């Protein structure tokens, strides 16, 4: 099948055209998070003919994901596949011409420069402000445009950030929220709102790739799919005192503000302070003496008392059954090692 035939309906759209499709085909896009937002972004952009997609996700597929994460199926959940791997397998059947690079990794200050190397555009599919601030620092420092998106319950919002041209994330949200924020675990989330926000992010991505960042209007779009309310407001002007885009103090890149993260939609804590290889086969043999264990080349999962411990080859772990970092660290030390 020729590219002209495959993308003919998209090329006929005046906003894209043949020149725009050529730019889309040459683009390299990073998607951070392959959950409800990222899975829709990835499939939409793969079908649109984006040349290269780098899928960055630290998590694995669970049954509760299937309600809104459209790249995955029951077999993926039963096997506990990492989301990046399961997504890549699906997308390779959607468009073989799109180079899919799945990375089972937690985006950190230590690896963000490598993970965004050579990237033209970043899409936010994450679920926490800490990672978004890190994306913002890295994007502003490197001059890479990125598209923020968030959804909870029936409400979502999105806006594009053009380093050097528009307000950055810290101009809009200068600091972490001072009070605990609602999450999918407490408030739930409807698939239609995640689809809608991801679709708006994907449309903005195609517009940027086909026509350039100047084609994007600097505004925030919010939508509530339950009430039907849709609003658009202008992004605020760039803050001349912004520590990131004005003063270029990239506080989230030096790693000093990193701590264990309670994960959205789950009673869980991630442990990521330790960066050392773990022999999953050896760990599986040890833990099988005391608990049910499932393991593959990507991750090991063990059910211990009321907790579920998932360990990755790079030493990272997700401890489900608590939101207390102290409890999570204690379990990690006891069963994986200090």
SEVO-356912 format. One record per residue: residue in one letter; y, x, z of N, C-alpha, C in turn. Coordinates in steps of 0.001 Angstrom, whole numbers, plus 500000, padded with zeros to 6 digits. Each point is the difference from the previous one (the first is absolute). Layout:
! SEVO-356912
AYXZYXZYXZ/...
***
This chain:
! SEVO-356912
X498801500848500000501199499152500000501244500880500000/X500897499770499069501214500803499927500976499606501098/X500868500947500364501012499710501014500931498904499524/X500322500014498707500900498976499457499413498608500159/X498675499903499826499337498701500156499892499616501469/X499606500946500833499774499692501407501279499553500693/X501111500672499712501248499714500699500989499236499118/X499506499331498976500887499373499015500934498973500626/X499486499192500945500848498962500594501090500620500868/X499678501109500622500986500693500832501032500705499124/X499538500601498901500912500699499090500969499026499348/X499535498789499727500871499003499356501120499522500914/X499821500199501300501060499632500937501156500972499806/X501197499457499811501148500826499629500331501059501043/X499721499714501252500316500957501041499127501243499973/X498864499926499330499078501138499934500063500644498616/X499472499298498990499998500552498657499091501220499886/X499935500565498813499122501144499778500458501227500779/X501319500232500051500498501158500744499672499873501488/X500218498807500550499700499787501405498523500168500300/X499148499491499102498553500145500211499589501465499958/X500626500779499141499706501436499949500356500671501317/X501131499604500598500396500575501280499067499548501119/X499575498742499935499031499504500986498700500799499893/X499551500245498795498748500731499794500096501440500510/X501183500588499975500176501389500432500258500127501495/X500142498887500697500440500029501402498864500325500959/X500402500615501116499089500290501113500538499290501243/X499219499062500527500444499148501100499088500207501203/X500595500118501172499240500053501250500123498666500712/X498883499469500451499968498783500810499485500390501378/X500830499792501023499630500374501363499509498744500713/X498697499931500212499387498813500597499364499143498932/X498713499751500118499270499193499011499546498669500602/X500820499456500893499672498726500618500534498824499208/X500573499030500711500419498759499340501052500244498928/X500993500834500291501034500309499012499485501008498976/X499443501095500473499610501078499109498918499631499019/X499059499132500395498927499639499076500544499207498809/X500973499124500245500618499250498906500855500922499139/X500764500881500642500805500965499245499119500840499081/X498910500519500543499142500908499242499391499302498791/X499485498795500201499378499315498859501043499606498962/X501161499539500448501046499607499066500445501188499147/X500220501140500630500486501164499261498914500611499127/X498749499960500453498912500477499148499882499136498752/X500094498706500164499921499095498845501213500148499081/X501138500413500576501209500180499198499989501309499218/X499035500888500288499878501219499230500670501219500595/X500308499975501298500548501195500644499001501144499827/X500509501168499632499107501098499651499189500546501144/X500599500084501194499305500603501133500381499287501285/X499000499635500791500208499372501300499343500851501075/X500781500395500985499474500730501153499939499017501163/X498796499686500449499785499004501049499767500724501325/X500906499804500950499946500690501286499747498963501092/X498859500099500657499684499037501061499079500651501013/X500243499700501276499248500615501090498888499099500516/X499890498785499504499196498965500642498765499658499180/X499157499119500541498775499564499351499990498477499883/X499148499488499128499961498560499720499231499270501103/X500586498910500479499354499117500969499992498579499450/X499131499166500555499885498626499515501316499240500108/X500787500281501062501263499277500178501026500352498932/X499786501084499254500917500379498922499855499099498776/X498824499415499814499676499351498727500848498765499727/X500600499435501032500847498813499836501228500274499153/X500456501274499938501263500287499318500028501328499250/X498942500778500057499987501311499350499070499941498794/X500591499821498833499276499489498839499164501025499243/X500081501255500337499168500992499324498605500106500601/X499762499345501144498775500244500747499096498780500018/X498681500253500254499049498903500096499119500178501231/X499059499093500173499178500018501205499143501258500101/X499569500525498856499184501220500030500821501182500518/X501269500071499610500864501070500502500133499933501516/X500158498774500521500134499822501443498689500338500714/X498884499574499430498707500273500624499719501497500053/X500439500720498971499776501446499945501059500785500772/X501075499329500427501076500690500698500658501063499156/X500174499724498705500585500990499106501476500218500317/X500472501235499873501448500217500070500699499188498914/X501153499449500345500693499138499046500371500737498716/X500427501251500127500390500755498806498820500156499048/X498807500251500539498808500177499171499596498683499349/X499952498930500796499624498695499456500999499548498931/X501291500239500249501025499624499020499835500777498713/X499750501297500101499841500830498806498801499555499177/X498915499641500663498811499540499276500303498726499217/X500723499089500612500351498762499312500952500276498833/X501013500804500234501017500236498977499450500794498820/X498992500827500243499396500741498892499318499063499011/X499620498808500471499414499003499106501061499124499350/X501206500015500566501106499217499455500668500722498838/X500249501313500181500707500764498970499573501459500072/X499088500402499119499501501367500010501059501003499572/X501045499540499328501061500910499545500959500370501117/X499953499273501096500861500291501146499281500994500908/X500627501142500243499399501013500870500195499582501456/X498898499705500668500047499544501386499598501151500911/X500863500302500968499740501082500938499956499426501417/X498801499709500511499907499449501354500021501107501041/X500836499839501025500105500988501063499812499292501343/X498883500282500642499744499431501327500733500894500989/X501228499641500290500856500881500797501043499182500727/X500419500531501133501119499458500750501244500768499567/X501019499310499538501226500667499584500693500575501220/X500207501312500020500611500665501142501073500968499519/X500769500507500956501010500999499661499357501246499406/X498757500282500389499333501210499526499542499895498551/X499677498778499542499434499879498646500872499230499020/X501127499449500458500758499095499139500539500713498765/X500406501254500129500528500719498830498924500154498941/X498769500309500414498900500136499041499627498656499385/X499967498950500820499569498693499497501014499390499043/X501262500370500119501023499478499093500374500992498892/X499286501099499905500284500997498976499798499403498598/X501008500147499141499893499521498629500125498508499820/X500345499270501051500068498536499959501385499545499525/X500019498949499175501249499453499475500524498827500826/X499110499308500708500368498775500712498998499765501112/X500502499500501143499147499711501152500099498522500326/X498855499348500220499972498613500452499467499938501421/X500676499229500820499649499826501404499010498860500145/X498784500335500448499016498978500339499553500160501437/X500874500574500841499625500337501367500247498829500951/X499754500253501283500130498926500979500739500447501249/X500725501142499928500694500464501200501247500785499617/X501001499958500895501280500634499710499898501521500016/X499126500545500819499916501459500084499665500601498637/X498995499446499328499624500531498689501105499754498983/X500671498862500099501097499723499064501161500975500185/X500321500349501246501045501000500227499587501352499407/X498723500329500107499506501249499414500120499959498482/X499600498884499379500171499844498549501462500160499625/X500869499357500784501429500042499696500531501433500049/X499640500743501048500444501396500100499533500809498795/X498707499861499667499441500786498900500613499598498662/X500209498702499805500560499517498738501448500445499835/X500788499885501067501404500416499921500098501509499771/X499188500765500718500049501453499837499648500412498572/X499027499304499389499534500375498662500671499217498882/X500803498981500364500664499198498981499076499054499252/X498946499526500674499037499092499370500341498562500393/X500193499089499050500233498603500378498759499395500641/X500221499046500922498861499322500602500358498551500301/X498974499167500147500187498562500125499359499529501301/X500857499567500915499571499507501317499464498576499859/X498999499676500799499502498634500044499347499720501334/X500125498773500497499383499614501266499712498509499973/X498929499597500674499643498581500054499289499711501309/X500326498861500593499358499542501233500039498483500010/X498953499383500477499916498532500042500246499445498588/X501098499271499799500316499479498661501256500640499422/X500504501038500674501307500571499649499842501437499511/X500820500388499024499971501376499529501335500414499422/X500180501297499846501218500508499378499700501290499268/X500878500342499053499841501213499221501354500462499477/X500131501302499808501157500560499314499651501395499513/X500691500424498949499791501326499427501040500966500546/X499597501241500177500875501048500524500123501093498947/X501228500273499597500288501029498998500733501138500690/X499295501081500355500661501105500710501237500508499256/X501089500108500757501253500462499421500849498907499394/X499412498809499792500739498900499381500143498804500926/X498938499706500748500020498811500860499813500405501453/X500198499027500886499644500206501402498518500344500097/X499666500854500972498587500301500233499492499113501137/X498739500174500364499415499134501024500736500130501330/X500439501206500349500665500189501297501441499507499976/X500562499794498831501289499299499939499805498533500376/X498868499424499604499709498589500264499428499822501398/X499039500848500377499367499965501320500177501390500628/X501092500231500738500285501356500495498930500564500935/X499378499139500804499022500482500974498827499037500082/X498953500438500683498868499128500266500480498717500676/X499382498866499699500335498781500746499841500231501497/X500927499470500795500007500246501449499020499104500747/X499515498957499353499037499104500631498723499971499165/X498857499688500607498755499913499233500139499013498847/X499519500400498846500121499173498812498743499161499778/X500154498801499461498815499199499683499150500711498955/X498701499775500066499113500599499010498963498981499558/X499156500423499079499014499070499437498996499521501038/X499768500825501024499057499619501047500532498817500803/X501292500008500307500576498968500861500537498813499213/X500538500251498814500682498947499247499204499489498799/X498979500745499600499269499647498787500810500329498750/X499397499782498842500708500240498742499320499192498903/X500807499419499139499494499231498865499920500893498768/X498906499874499258499864500770498765501133499741499011/X500478498750499842501069499789499014501254500829500248/X500339500291501267501217500791500218499750501469499679/X498818500508500295499730501393499646499938500159498483/X499418499027499311499963500051498534501420499982499444/X500838499135500548501363499840499479500813501273500190/X499960500574501201500764501223500252499474501137499138/X498681500133499904499434501062499166500350499805498532/X500056498739499558500382499731498613501451500404499744/X500883499712500959501394500401499853500128501528500006/X499232500653500851500008501467500005499501500551498662/X498950499400499475499436500464498737500966499774498844/X500694498862500018500991499735498951501132501025500058/X500454500304501210501044501023500149499492501355499530/X498737500295500290499421501273499565499992500097498482/X499555498956499326499967500023498535501407500124499424/X500950499356500630501386500084499531500529501420500134/X499724500631501142500435501386500206499325500931499009/X498691499830499824499257500894499111500424499825498544/X500255498750499598500338499736498600501455500276499682/X500902499735500970501434500054499697500807500931500904/X499383500562501026500725500909500869500484499323501263/X500264500797501028500383499463501301501316499255499936/X500869500351499060501291499322499892499847498545499583/X498830499619499517499771498612499589499765499074501191/X499790500572501174499689499202501190501279499670500766/X500170498720500322501139499577500816499721500335501459/X500965500576500730499793500351501410500111498772500899/X498911499281500154500031498802500832498662499774500674/X500040499238501064498828499641500783499580498583499626/X498727499828499704499451498670499727499086499598501141/X500231498810500557499124499459501040499442498663499529/X498796499707500433499361498751499588499085499500501108/X499991498690500188499062499337500897499205499013499159/X498732500293499776499215499154499096499631498666500635/X500159499871501326499669498736500675501174499026499927/X501200500522500279501186499146499929500560499913498588/X499631500975499164500516500033498634501367500654499879/X500513500564501093501328500607499971499956501392499369/X500913500245499078500146501298499351501460500413500104/X500253501248500420501372500496500136500100501399499404/X501178500305499492500313501360499563501371500379500544/X500072501195500577501272500523500491500124501442499530/X501220500482499870500214501372499578499567500971501093/X499424501125499577499767501072500960501336500439500577/X500029500409501243501253500534500539500365501290499256/X501257500412500068500367501290499399499327501145500739/X499935501141499369499434501165500661500809500331501258/X499298500275501090500639500319501271500421501471499989/X501297500295500097500429501405499974499494500807501189/X499509499304501046499439500690501152498475499932500037/X499386499525498937498537499892499978499384501379500163/X499105500172500983499414501334500206499151500453498823/X499474499041499222499117500356498898500776500283498710/X500572498955499380500566500192498664501394500599500006/X500727499921501125501342500586500060499964501397500621/X499407500114501192499979501276500701498791500855499624/X499020499376499324498784500685499545499283500711501147/X499892499262501115499177500438501116498700499202499942/X498968500613499514498749499282499737499097500072501235/X500336499172500986499354500063501299498524499645499961/X499607499185499029498597499586499938499145500988499219/X500629500958499355499248501020499286499626501182500884/X500694500171501116499657501133500861498887499668500979/X499535498736499982498855499612500817500309499725501445/X501257500147500408500330499868501416499969498561500487/X500023499035499066500036498605500423498684499294499743/X498914500775499861498708499401499693499211499727501272/X499346498853500037499181499612501150498879499106499503/X498965499742500821498962499076499570500596498647499610/X499414499367498979500546498762499453499049498852500297/X500513498897500544499219498774500084500035499352498626/X498833499695499478499908499576498608500237498504499849/X500709499634498930500316498593499738498729499195499783/X499961498815500614498912499079499737498716500359500728/X500036501008500892498780500415500666500330500492501399/X499092499750500906500114500496501364499458501424499996/X500811500936499505499485501345499752501094501048500110/X499584501231500251500887501157500051499402501089499122/X500863500670499268499557501131499191500279501300500745/X499041500905499994500165501328500563500119500972498835/X501126500682499922500201500907498866500657501308500412/X499992500313501303500616501253500421499165501213499592/X498679499803499871499107501123499736499682500074498511/X500154501170499437499680500204498594498913501074499934/X498761499536500003498881500934499929498823499256499364/X499189500703499193498887499311499342498948499555501007/X499430498841499744498923499466500828498765499827499124/X498866500504500461498728499819499306499489498601500336/X500165499073499073499654498608500291498499499812500194/X499187500767499284498548499852500170499573500442501399/X500555501111500453499668500472501350500496499014501047/X501223499491499826500531499023500952499161498732499999/X499540499581498828499154498801499916498703500192500779/X499400501180499894498762500265500740500243499936501507/X501125500543500444500292499999501439500282498595500516/X500824499264499267500390498670500475498874498978499860/X499074500224499068498891499057499810499112499913501232/X500077500997500886499212499970501226500541498993501003/X501269499592499834500608499126501011500609498729499416/X500111499902498670500705498856499428499578499781498551/X500144498754499504499764499753498573501032500757499162/X499536500654498943500868500831499167499773499670498535/X501110499915499252499946499927498538500843501142499465/X499490500719499011500741501139499482499761500157498508/X501024500467499313499875500424498608500835501269499842/X500198500456498783500721501259499801501480499893500342/X500514498758500136501425499802500204500379499761501453/X499094499415500790500341499643501379498739499689500784/X500148500051501330498928499606500925500552498910500902/X499173498980500251500426498916500878498939499790501078/X500420499999501270499082499811501125500545498929500929/X499120499115500462500369498959500961499555500444501385/X500988500260500861499723500532501326500636499070501027/X499162499325500781500475499002500962500859498972499253/X501243499813500430500857499002499344500908500624498947/X499746501269499645500860500713499058499248500299498705/X500762500154498945499440500462498739500758501260499592/X499266501080499823500585501298499692499685500360498552/X501049500200499210499837500429498611500595501391499859/X499188500943499538500411501396499897499954500422498538/X501026500737499572500105500465498623499751501503499948/X499661500545498830499636501423499904501106500965500417/X501267499554499940501096500900500369500298499993501496/X499175499308500788500189499964501446500779498801500499/X500586499263499080500749498807500373499020498913500450/X500471499095500871499138498922500471500822498746500254/X499332498857499873500576498713500357499128499396501100/X500621499716501116499287499424501138500396498535500103/X499060499130499721500251498557500034499523499434501331/X500818499093500558499669499400501282501005500331501079/X501067500720499625501054500341500947501291500268499242/X501117499813500700501302500434499475500593501090500896/X499191500505500916500447501030500950499640501378499447/X500998500831499625499687501327499472499193500854500962/X500220499840501309499249500780500976498515499681499949/X499676498714499904498597499593499899499397500534498708/X500753499895498897499504500471498708499718501505500035/X500937500765500572499801501456500085498779500333500864/X499836499273501085498874500260500891498674499761499282/X499902498913499255498771499709499257499746501062498934/X501078500425499339499849501029498962499462501288500621/X500588500423501114499575501235500641498549499910500460/X499634498837500535498655499842500543498938500030498917/X500267499336498863498933499821499019500125500880498754/X501195500501499718500171500866498830500208501437500435/X500849500185501010500258501349500488501471500201500282/X500306500985500822501381500263500377500750500633498830/
***
